[in-house]
Amino acid sequence: MPGWTVSPPWFAAKEVLSSSTTPMPLVHPTSDAAPRWSGREIAALLALLVAICFMTWPGMTSAPYYDDLNYMAHVAEFKSWADVFKKDVFGVFRPLKTSLYYAFELQGMPSLFAWHAFVLGAYLIATASIHVLLRSLTCSAWWGLAGACMWATSATQASTAVWMSCINISVSVAFGCGVILLYVRSWRDGRRWLLAPCLVLLFLSLASYETALFIAPILVLLDHLHGRRVFSKSALIRYGCIAAVTLSFLYLRSSLGGTHSAQGHNLGFDPEMPTWQLIVSAPWFLWRHFSMWVLPFGRIEFLSAYVWGKSASMVDLSLAWVFLIGLIGVALAAGKRMPLLCFGIAWFLLASFPCSNFVPIWVGPIEDYYVVFPSVGLAIAAVALLQLLVRRVRDFNLRPVVLLSAGGVIALVLVSRIASATYFPLQARLWNDPVEQLSHLVESRPYQYQAMTSLALASLESGDYGTAEKNLRESLEVAPWYPYNYSLLGSVDMHHRRYEEAIRNFDIYYSMTTREGDYCLMCKGDALVALKRPAEAREVWVKILVDPTSKQHYDTTIRLATLYHDEGNTEKAIQTLQKSRKIHPDRAAEIDAAIAEFATIPGEQDESEAQ
């Protein structure tokens, strides 16, 4: 056809990306960089926030579980507000998040809708913050809104909008956006005093979520891309203040015991896996997080696991390194000609670094909530790419094949984001049904032994012992080192009256970890009683009773008193309960009722025997 020429794909891409026009905006130096707010922009932003509420609605009635339950049990033991500044239930320092759970503990559990309203509210604030940041970076209200929409409607983030345990991530994102905005304005408008609230927000962002550590280097990159002298006196003073706040947070976190225990031990990995294998696998984790955001369908993970040589082949690992090198290459090539694209990719890489395991700290392999902060960078990069492509499509002097290529990429990005937004409410709905949600996690990738075990636990709670045993056996085949398989399998054995097998599994669990070890000992005692071995049961239960602070102390005293009574030693049974009454005064009414029952039953038995 006249006017149509054929060019190889690489030439088309080169022609699209090459541009002699002005570099794409990245915080324009003039005071009027960001456009004025208009009624249409505010209405559009409100419409986006309302749309997010509708997408999240299917999960607004889900009950707390997983980390929520651990946090609730943890704060229930607090003595005062000072305890929120100690390390949390997972050994990290997140005082803002812990404060919220403690407030719920003091005021009482709100309705499920109110419970989720806090989570959704924080997510909406984070969305609005990203819009404000992007409208400044792009010098366009509508491009800023497009980026915020791509970020907030990603199906990867459904759990962040629903799960209370992720509220700190939304809070940290909102504070982090505030840090960058104030930092930029302190340079642009010459208002040096803005650095003070900027530093306060930086500390709050760090105290909410450790991933905010990436903010310090991203600010230096921002100055470089903007053409500022990063080694000037003024810049170095700013960097010194930012470094001081970051290091102060790390020191405070460490002094309060909130450090990450390297492989201590993260149960998502084989405890025998050497460190070099973790480092080699790090780009593959990055690729999984990237692809989860770009194409979330069937790829969303948490409670994930990684088995060297099985979860990813050597080909997968090699391609992941190619992906990482290519991503870095694109960022470097973009440079000052496309600073927004470079900034977005750098944001993704730097924000992914704290949980990437390039530095082997043995954090969870692949989690959807690890993508939330880095995906702000992906949204920025997507906006930069779309801006460039739209600009080139408007240039009708380009070759037709180039126009079609650019238009096709634009359509592909838009369709994928629309599809992801459609997938969002389906992901939110899964929080109402733990079994269905865990089934999806198991199907997302082979060898998900953590998800298999959690699915077995959910099946046990619903009384489905057959499904529970099936998943436990499959998990054990993959990960014989995973201790919770043995504890839960012992519970299945107890249900089926396989007491010898139950004792064996409880012993294996207890040899692997002392976490919830008293519960395991208590159940082992139950199995010994069932096998008519009361003396051994007493020996096991005494190991629990030597620690009055044990969560199983009260239940164990009831079991031991019942055992004494069944053996005909009612006096010993009552003495055991009386000791328990002193240790557990809050259970006095229950203990008194048990004492009264034990005291009357022997007389009834004697009368029955006389007749």
C-alpha positions in Angstrom: 0.0 0.0 0.0 1.3 3.5 -0.8 3.0 5.2 2.2 3.4 1.9 4.1 6.9 0.6 4.7 7.9 -2.5 6.7 10.4 -2.0 9.6 11.7 -4.6 11.9 10.2 -4.6 15.4 13.4 -3.3 17.0 13.5 -0.4 14.6 9.9 0.5 15.5 10.7 0.4 19.2 13.7 2.6 18.7 11.7 5.2 16.7 9.0 5.3 19.3 11.4 5.8 22.2 13.7 8.2 20.4 12.5 11.8 20.7 14.0 15.2 20.0 11.3 16.9 22.1 11.7 18.4 25.6 12.4 15.8 28.2 9.4 14.5 30.0 8.5 16.4 33.2 9.8 15.4 36.6 8.9 18.2 39.0 9.2 21.3 37.0 11.5 23.9 38.7 9.0 26.8 38.6 6.6 27.4 41.5 3.6 26.7 39.3 4.8 23.2 38.4 1.7 21.4 39.5 -1.5 22.6 37.9 -4.2 24.3 39.9 -6.9 22.1 41.3 -10.2 22.2 39.4 -13.7 21.0 40.2 -13.4 18.3 37.5 -10.2 16.9 39.0 -11.7 16.8 42.5 -14.8 15.1 41.2 -12.7 12.6 39.2 -10.6 11.8 42.3 -13.7 11.3 44.4 -15.1 9.0 41.7 -11.9 6.9 41.9 -12.2 6.6 45.7 -15.8 5.6 45.5 -14.9 3.0 42.8 -12.3 1.6 45.1 -14.9 1.3 47.9 -17.2 -0.7 45.6 -14.3 -3.0 44.5 -13.4 -3.6 48.2 -17.0 -4.1 49.4 -17.0 -7.9 48.9 -14.4 -8.2 51.6 -15.8 -5.8 54.1 -17.5 -8.5 56.2 -14.5 -10.9 56.4 -13.5 -11.9 60.0 -10.0 -11.2 61.3 -7.6 -14.1 60.8 -3.9 -14.9 60.1 -1.7 -12.1 61.4 -4.7 -10.3 62.9 -5.3 -13.1 65.4 -1.6 -13.2 66.3 -1.6 -9.4 66.9 -4.8 -9.5 68.9 -3.3 -12.2 71.2 -0.1 -10.2 71.5 -1.6 -6.9 72.5 -4.0 -8.7 75.0 -0.9 -9.2 77.2 0.1 -5.5 77.2 0.2 -3.8 80.6 0.3 -0.2 79.3 0.8 2.0 76.2 4.5 1.8 76.8 4.4 -1.8 75.4 3.6 -0.6 71.9 7.2 0.6 71.6 8.5 -2.9 72.1 8.9 -5.3 69.2 5.7 -6.7 67.9 4.5 -10.3 67.7 6.7 -10.9 64.7 9.8 -9.4 66.2 9.8 -6.1 64.3 9.3 -2.5 65.4 6.0 -1.1 64.1 4.6 1.1 66.9 1.9 2.8 64.9 0.4 -0.5 63.8 0.7 -2.0 67.3 -1.0 1.1 68.8 -4.0 0.5 66.6 -4.4 -3.1 67.7 -3.9 -2.1 71.3 -6.6 0.6 71.0 -9.0 -2.0 69.7 -8.0 -4.2 72.6 -8.8 -1.4 75.1 -12.0 -0.2 73.5 -13.3 -3.6 72.4 -13.5 -5.2 69.0 -15.6 -3.0 66.7 -18.1 -4.3 64.2 -16.6 -5.9 61.1 -17.6 -3.0 59.0 -15.9 -0.5 61.3 -12.9 -2.8 61.6 -12.5 -2.8 57.8 -13.3 0.9 57.5 -10.0 1.8 59.2 -8.1 -0.3 56.6 -10.0 1.0 53.6 -9.7 4.6 54.9 -6.0 4.3 55.1 -5.9 2.8 51.6 -8.0 5.7 50.2 -5.7 8.2 51.8 -2.7 6.5 50.3 -4.4 6.6 46.9 -5.1 10.3 47.2 -1.5 10.9 48.3 -0.1 9.1 45.2 -2.4 11.2 43.0 -1.0 14.4 44.6 2.6 13.2 44.2 2.1 12.1 40.5 0.3 15.3 39.5 3.5 17.1 40.8 5.9 14.7 39.1 4.0 14.8 35.7 2.9 18.4 35.9 -0.6 17.1 34.9 -3.6 16.5 37.0 -5.0 13.9 34.7 -1.8 11.9 34.3 -1.5 12.0 38.1 -5.0 10.6 38.4 -4.3 7.9 35.8 -1.2 6.7 37.8 -3.1 6.7 41.1 -5.9 4.7 39.4 -3.4 2.1 38.0 -1.8 1.7 41.5 -5.0 1.6 43.5 -7.0 -0.7 41.3 -4.4 -3.4 41.0 -5.8 -6.8 42.1 -2.5 -7.4 43.8 -3.5 -4.9 46.5 -6.9 -6.3 47.4 -5.5 -7.7 50.6 -4.0 -4.3 51.5 -7.4 -2.7 51.2 -9.1 -5.5 53.3 -6.6 -6.9 55.7 -6.0 -5.0 58.9 -2.5 -6.4 59.2 -1.6 -4.4 56.1 -2.9 -1.0 57.3 0.6 0.1 58.2 1.7 -0.3 54.5 -1.0 2.2 53.3 0.0 4.6 56.2 3.6 4.3 55.2 2.8 5.0 51.5 0.8 8.1 52.5 3.6 9.4 54.7 6.3 8.6 52.1 4.5 10.6 49.4 4.3 13.5 51.8 8.1 13.2 52.4 8.8 13.5 48.7 6.3 16.4 48.1 7.7 18.4 51.0 11.2 17.7 50.0 10.6 18.9 46.5 8.8 22.1 47.6 11.6 22.9 50.0 13.9 23.0 47.0 11.5 24.5 44.5 10.0 27.3 46.6 13.1 28.0 48.6 11.2 27.1 51.9 13.9 25.4 53.8 11.7 25.1 56.9 9.7 22.5 55.0 12.5 20.1 55.6 11.5 19.8 59.3 8.0 18.4 58.7 9.6 16.3 55.8 11.9 14.6 58.3 9.0 14.0 60.8 7.0 12.3 58.0 10.0 10.3 57.1 10.3 8.9 60.6 6.6 8.1 60.7 6.8 6.4 57.4 9.8 4.3 58.6 8.0 3.5 61.9 5.0 2.3 59.9 6.9 0.0 57.4 10.6 -0.6 57.0 10.4 -0.6 53.2 10.4 3.2 53.5 14.2 2.9 53.9 14.4 3.3 50.1 13.1 7.0 50.4 16.6 8.3 51.3 18.3 7.1 48.1 15.3 7.9 46.0 15.5 11.6 47.1 19.1 11.7 46.0 18.2 10.3 42.6 15.4 12.8 42.3 17.9 15.6 42.8 20.2 14.1 40.2 17.5 13.7 37.6 16.4 17.2 38.3 19.9 18.5 37.5 20.8 19.6 41.1 24.3 19.3 42.3 24.1 16.5 44.8 27.5 17.3 46.2 26.7 21.0 46.9 26.8 22.2 50.5 23.0 22.7 50.6 22.3 19.3 49.2 24.7 17.5 51.6 23.1 19.2 54.6 19.7 17.9 53.5 21.1 14.4 52.9 22.8 14.5 56.3 19.5 15.3 58.0 17.7 12.5 56.1 20.5 10.0 56.9 20.4 11.1 60.6 16.6 10.3 60.8 17.0 7.0 58.9 19.9 5.9 61.1 18.1 7.1 64.3 15.2 4.9 63.4 17.4 1.9 62.7 19.2 2.4 66.0 15.9 2.8 67.9 14.5 -0.3 66.2 17.6 -2.3 67.1 17.8 -1.1 70.7 14.2 -2.0 71.3 14.8 -5.5 69.9 12.9 -5.0 66.7 15.5 -6.5 64.4 14.8 -9.1 61.8 16.1 -12.5 62.8 18.0 -13.8 59.8 16.5 -17.1 58.8 15.5 -17.4 62.5 14.2 -19.2 60.7 11.8 -18.1 57.9 9.6 -21.1 57.4 9.2 -20.2 53.7 12.6 -21.7 53.1 14.3 -25.0 53.7 16.4 -24.3 56.8 19.3 -26.2 55.2 19.3 -24.0 52.1 22.7 -22.2 51.8 22.8 -18.4 51.6 24.3 -18.3 48.1 21.2 -20.0 46.8 19.0 -17.3 48.3 21.0 -14.6 46.7 21.0 -16.3 43.3 17.2 -16.6 43.6 16.6 -13.0 44.5 16.0 -11.7 41.0 13.5 -14.4 40.5 11.6 -13.2 43.6 11.7 -9.7 42.0 10.4 -11.0 38.8 7.5 -12.8 40.5 6.6 -9.6 42.3 6.8 -7.6 39.1 4.7 -10.1 37.1 2.2 -10.3 39.9 1.5 -6.6 39.5 1.5 -6.7 35.7 -0.5 -9.9 35.3 -2.0 -10.8 38.6 -4.4 -13.5 37.4 -3.5 -16.7 39.1 -0.2 -15.3 40.4 -1.2 -13.5 43.6 0.7 -15.1 46.5 1.3 -14.7 50.2 2.2 -17.5 52.7 4.5 -18.4 49.9 7.4 -20.9 50.0 10.5 -21.6 48.0 12.3 -24.8 47.4 15.6 -24.6 45.6 15.7 -26.5 42.3 11.9 -27.1 42.3 10.1 -23.8 42.6 12.3 -22.3 39.9 14.5 -24.0 37.4 18.0 -22.8 36.4 16.5 -21.5 33.2 14.0 -19.5 35.3 16.8 -18.1 37.5 18.9 -17.2 34.5 16.0 -15.3 32.8 15.3 -13.5 36.0 18.9 -12.2 36.0 18.4 -11.1 32.4 15.2 -9.3 33.5 17.0 -7.5 36.3 19.9 -6.4 34.1 17.5 -5.3 31.4 15.4 -3.3 33.8 18.5 -1.5 35.1 19.7 -0.9 31.6 16.4 0.7 30.6 16.6 3.0 33.7 20.1 4.0 32.8 19.3 4.5 29.1 16.3 6.7 30.0 18.5 9.0 32.0 17.6 12.7 31.6 15.7 12.2 28.3 13.0 10.3 30.0 13.6 11.1 33.7 10.1 10.0 34.8 10.5 6.5 33.4 14.0 6.3 35.0 12.6 7.5 38.3 9.7 5.0 38.2 11.9 2.0 37.5 14.4 3.1 40.2 11.6 3.5 42.7 10.4 -0.1 41.9 14.0 -1.5 42.3 14.9 0.4 45.4 11.6 -0.1 47.2 11.9 -3.9 46.4 15.4 -4.1 47.8 14.6 -4.3 51.6 12.6 -7.5 51.0 14.4 -8.8 47.9 17.0 -11.0 49.6 19.9 -9.6 47.5 21.1 -8.9 51.0 20.2 -12.3 52.5 18.0 -11.4 55.5 15.6 -14.3 54.8 12.3 -12.4 54.5 9.4 -14.2 53.0 10.0 -15.3 49.4 6.9 -13.8 47.6 4.1 -11.8 49.2 1.5 -9.6 47.5 2.0 -7.0 50.2 5.7 -6.7 49.3 4.5 -5.2 46.0 2.4 -2.3 47.4 5.2 0.2 47.9 7.3 -0.8 44.9 4.2 -0.7 42.6 4.0 3.1 43.1 7.2 3.1 41.0 5.6 0.8 38.4 2.6 3.1 38.2 5.0 6.1 37.7 6.9 4.1 35.0 3.6 3.1 33.3 2.5 6.8 33.2 5.8 7.8 31.8 5.6 5.2 29.1 2.0 6.1 28.2 2.9 9.8 28.0 5.7 9.0 25.6 3.6 6.7 23.4 0.6 9.1 23.3 3.0 11.9 22.3 4.5 9.8 19.5 1.1 8.6 18.3 0.1 12.2 17.8 3.0 12.6 15.4 1.5 11.5 12.1 4.8 11.8 10.4 5.9 8.5 11.9 5.8 5.3 9.9 2.4 3.5 10.1 4.0 0.4 11.7 5.4 2.6 14.4 2.0 4.2 15.0 0.4 0.8 15.2 3.1 -0.5 17.6 2.7 2.5 19.9 -1.1 2.2 19.8 -1.0 -1.5 20.5 1.2 -1.0 23.6 -1.2 1.7 24.8 -4.2 -0.6 24.3 -2.4 -3.5 26.0 -1.6 -1.4 29.1 -5.1 -0.1 29.3 -6.7 -3.5 28.8 -4.4 -5.2 31.4 -5.2 -2.5 34.0 -9.0 -2.7 33.4 -8.8 -6.5 33.7 -6.8 -6.2 36.9 -9.4 -3.8 38.4 -12.1 -6.3 37.5 -10.2 -9.0 39.3 -9.9 -6.8 42.4 -13.3 -7.5 43.9 -12.9 -11.3 43.3 -9.7 -11.2 45.3 -11.4 -9.1 48.1 -14.2 -11.7 48.3 -11.8 -14.5 49.0 -11.1 -13.0 52.4 -14.6 -14.2 53.5 -13.7 -17.9 52.9 -10.2 -18.9 54.1 -10.4 -22.4 52.5 -11.2 -21.0 49.1 -8.5 -18.3 49.4 -5.9 -20.8 50.5 -6.9 -23.2 47.7 -6.1 -20.3 45.2 -2.7 -19.8 46.9 -1.9 -23.5 46.6 -2.7 -23.4 42.9 -0.7 -20.2 42.2 2.7 -22.0 42.1 4.0 -25.5 42.8 5.4 -26.5 46.2 3.5 -24.0 48.2 3.9 -26.0 51.4 3.1 -23.1 53.8 -0.3 -22.5 52.0 -1.0 -26.3 52.0 -0.5 -26.4 55.8 -2.6 -23.4 56.4 -5.3 -24.9 54.2 -5.1 -28.1 56.3 -5.6 -25.9 59.4 -8.6 -24.2 57.9 -10.0 -27.6 57.0 -9.5 -28.9 60.6 -11.3 -25.9 61.9 -14.3 -26.7 59.7 -14.2 -30.4 60.7 -12.9 -31.7 57.3 -10.3 -34.1 58.6 -9.9 -35.9 55.3 -8.9 -32.8 53.3 -6.7 -31.7 56.2 -4.8 -35.0 56.2 -4.4 -34.9 52.4 -2.9 -31.4 52.4 -0.6 -32.2 55.3 0.7 -35.3 53.6 1.4 -33.3 50.4 3.1 -30.6 52.4 5.3 -33.1 54.2 6.4 -34.6 50.9 7.7 -31.2 49.8 8.9 -29.9 53.2 9.7 -32.5 55.8 11.4 -29.7 57.8 8.1 -27.7 58.2 7.2 -28.3 61.9 3.5 -27.3 61.9 2.8 -30.3 59.6 3.6 -32.6 62.5 1.6 -30.7 65.0 -1.6 -30.7 62.8 -1.1 -34.3 61.7 -1.0 -35.2 65.4 -4.4 -33.5 65.8 -5.7 -35.6 62.8 -4.3 -38.7 64.4 -6.1 -37.9 67.7 -9.4 -37.5 65.8 -8.9 -40.9 64.3 -7.8 -42.4 67.6 -4.3 -43.2 66.2 -2.7 -42.3 69.5 0.7 -43.8 69.0 1.1 -41.9 65.7 -0.2 -38.8 67.4 2.5 -39.0 70.1 5.2 -39.6 67.5 4.1 -36.5 65.5 3.9 -34.3 68.6 7.4 -35.4 69.6 8.8 -34.5 66.2 7.1 -31.1 66.3 8.5 -30.5 69.8 12.0 -31.4 68.7 11.8 -28.9 65.9 10.5 -25.8 67.7 9.3 -24.7 71.1 6.7 -22.3 69.6 3.3 -23.5 70.9 5.3 -26.4 72.5 3.1 -26.4 75.6 0.0 -27.0 73.4 1.8 -29.9 71.8 2.7 -31.4 75.2 -0.9 -31.0 76.5 -2.2 -32.9 73.4 0.5 -35.6 73.9 -0.8 -36.0 77.5 -4.3 -36.5 76.1 -3.0 -39.3 73.9 -1.2 -41.0 76.8 -4.4 -40.9 78.9 -6.3 -42.5 76.0 -3.6 -45.2 75.9 -4.1 -45.9 79.7 -0.7 -44.5 80.6 -1.7 -41.9 83.2 1.7 -41.8 84.9 3.4 -40.7 81.7 0.6 -38.2 81.0 1.2 -36.6 84.4 5.0 -36.3 83.7 4.3 -34.5 80.4 1.7 -32.1 82.0 4.0 -31.2 84.9 6.4 -29.7 82.3 3.7 -27.2 81.5 2.6 -26.5 85.1 6.1 -25.4 86.2 5.4 -22.2 84.1 2.4 -20.4 85.5 2.5 -17.9 82.5 2.0 -20.7 80.0 -1.1 -20.2 77.8 -2.0 -23.9 78.4 -1.4 -23.7 82.2 -5.1 -23.4 83.1 -6.4 -26.1 80.7 -3.6 -28.4 81.8 -4.6 -28.1 85.5 -8.2 -29.0 84.6 -6.9 -32.1 82.7 -4.6 -33.1 85.6 -7.4 -32.6 88.2 -9.8 -34.7 86.1 -7.2 -37.4 85.8 -6.7 -37.5 89.6 -10.5 -37.7 90.1 -10.9 -40.5 87.5 -8.3 -42.4 89.4 -10.3 -42.0 92.6 -8.0 -39.4 94.2 -10.6 -36.7 94.6 -8.7 -34.9 97.4 -5.6 -34.5 95.1 -7.9 -33.3 92.3 -9.4 -30.6 94.5 -6.0 -29.6 95.8 -4.8 -29.1 92.2 -7.8 -26.9 91.4 -7.3 -24.9 94.5 -3.7 -24.1 93.5 -4.9 -23.2 90.0 -7.4 -20.8 91.6 -4.6 -18.8 93.1 -2.7 -18.6 89.8 -5.8 -17.9 87.7 -8.1 -15.7 89.8 -9.9 -14.6 86.7 -11.2 -18.2 86.3 -12.3 -18.5 89.9 -15.9 -19.1 89.1 -15.1 -21.9 86.7 -12.7 -23.5 89.1 -15.1 -23.3 92.1 -17.8 -25.0 89.9 -15.4 -27.8 89.1 -14.4 -28.2 92.8 -18.1 -28.4 93.7 -18.7 -31.0 91.0 -15.8 -33.1 92.1 -16.8 -33.0 95.7 -20.3 -34.3 95.1 -19.7 -37.0 92.5 -18.0 -39.5 94.8 -21.1 -39.6 97.1 -23.3 -40.2 94.2 -21.1 -43.0 93.0 -21.1 -44.7 96.5 -24.9 -44.5 96.7 -25.1 -46.1 93.2 -22.8 -48.9 94.2 -24.8 -49.6 97.5 -28.0 -50.0 95.5 
